[in-house]
Amino acid sequence: MPGRRSAAWLIRRAPLVPSVLHRQIPAYLSLLKLWRALLVGFAVCLTTFAFAASEHEQVLIGIEESLDPDFYVWTMGPTMNDLRERFPDRTFKTELLSITELDQAVKDGKLDFFMADGGFYAYQASLNRAHDLAARQSRYSTSPGESTSAVIFVRSDSDIKSLSDLKGSSVSIQQGQNSLPWLIIQGEIHRQGFDEAKFWETVAATGFDYPNVIDNVLAGETEAGILPACELREQITMHDVGAGAFRIINDQSGGALSCPRSAPAYPGIVFAALSNTDHQLVKDVASALLLQPTSYNGTVWGIGTGYGQMQDLYRTLRIGPYAYLKDFNWSLFWERYGFWVYLAVSLLILWGAETIRVRHLVRVRTRELHRAMEERERMVRSENISRQKLMQLERAGVVSELSGLVAHELRQPLTSIMNFTGGLAMYLRQMKQSDKTIEQTTDAIVSEAERASQIVEKVRRYAKRNRSERRVELAVKLVEEGINAFKRTTASEGTVISLWSDKELQVYADSLEMQLVVLNLLKNAAETVKETPKRIDVTVGLKDGFVCIAVRDYGPPISQEIMAQLANPTVSAKEDGLGLGLSLVKAVVERHDGHLAFNQEESGLTACVLLPVYRVEKK
């Protein structure tokens, strides 16, 4: 057994003998290359065609063709031999496939198992097409999940110190640009923010021939080299150049993998079963893999982890199963993600419809709420107005009762005043003592007393609900009487009244009541104006077919709220008012089939009493 291992080891390491020996015996080099090719070919052919004629149940295993040759010699060959020995009733057949072919075979369910790198397996597992049975563990690692990586190195005398210094330089790699070490380094370049496709100026693939990667770097043919992480240590030993001959770039050494490396460690090669493979067969093969002894070069099957990291590497580089990302294809995209796109669009449509429905309901509920609030406010306003009217009626009732009482009690004093005044005037005439001032004074006293008596009598009639005494009157006469009555009050002090009138207009009205209406309006106007002299304009004319008695003051502007109160006077704006003045005026005017209106002027207010015009009918 040791002799067999030594021969195999020599064959595998033939290209790694010192460069001087290669130059001296080129024929020996060619022979070693031939032996290596024959050995790899024999391993593949043996596992592919052995027991081909057997009538036993066939088990088909797909192999990723871009895996390194060491895998075929030291892992795949011993593994297949062990499986055949353990399961002699089954025929195990292997088939080398490219990444694309392997992906299609897994998709079509043509395989039972496959062996591939962790990135390919992670992609298939994400689609629920496969599940892993075991992962290849390197002899330099303590975990199958961290069994492979890559290293970038330069000569120790190079000016290149970091990964960014390598941009635009030349590099040697052992295998082509589909090899895992190259892909791992490209992923690290991308992770550090560089465009991996334009990072290197030239890339030289040496294969396993002379000169190899280390030879190119030592000779200065390329500025850097990329090898599998543990391969550098072995080649340094074989070349006998010393550990200080090279510098590791972007060193990330540590963890389960003991070799120097320039990128994260990834899972080793995975032995996976397809989802449709017989369950008992999967169980038997998994058990056999984990019970296999360590191979000649120290590799062993173990439980793998960290496949998502490898899948991320493939997705980042847009290779293997993710190659379609380089050239976007709608049909392929729809084939892969059509269901999810349809689901997303359906959810968006449902979300949009629900949003529209909710917004419609919100608008409907908002309108209903606004209507309810408006109705509530209207009812509150109506209730307030009704309450104020009721209070006004109560006050009017109280005033009416008091007015009747006061009127009854005032009749006797007023009669006495008129009698005493008349007696005084008679006495002075009998004494033949004529005094013009005294005569005028007594006449005025009698006149005012008679007027007060008339007012008292009017109040008594109101209290008794008697009808007023109406007759045809000139409108201007009624206004003049009201102005004269106003001038005899203290409110007229400092007031200047201007009167413009159509002297022919007639109305059918109670003289005393109209006099009180004009008097009340003049008092309100005088109280509004603060400046002296207080200017008040009174106009009697036609307006909209009615006789209009307009009283205009020049006081300050009033608010819309007060204007609204004037239209329905129930509350007095004066601190000492009862709120009955304008209410009585409005009631009197409306009993005369007229109405009271207010117009806000640029300065001040105009109160207009509108009464029907009295026209004499011609026979």
Summary of the structure (lengths in Angstrom):
residues: 619
radius of gyration: 59.3
end to end distance: 155.8
largest distance: 180.5
contacts: 1866
relative contact order: 0.07
helix: 54%
strand: 18%
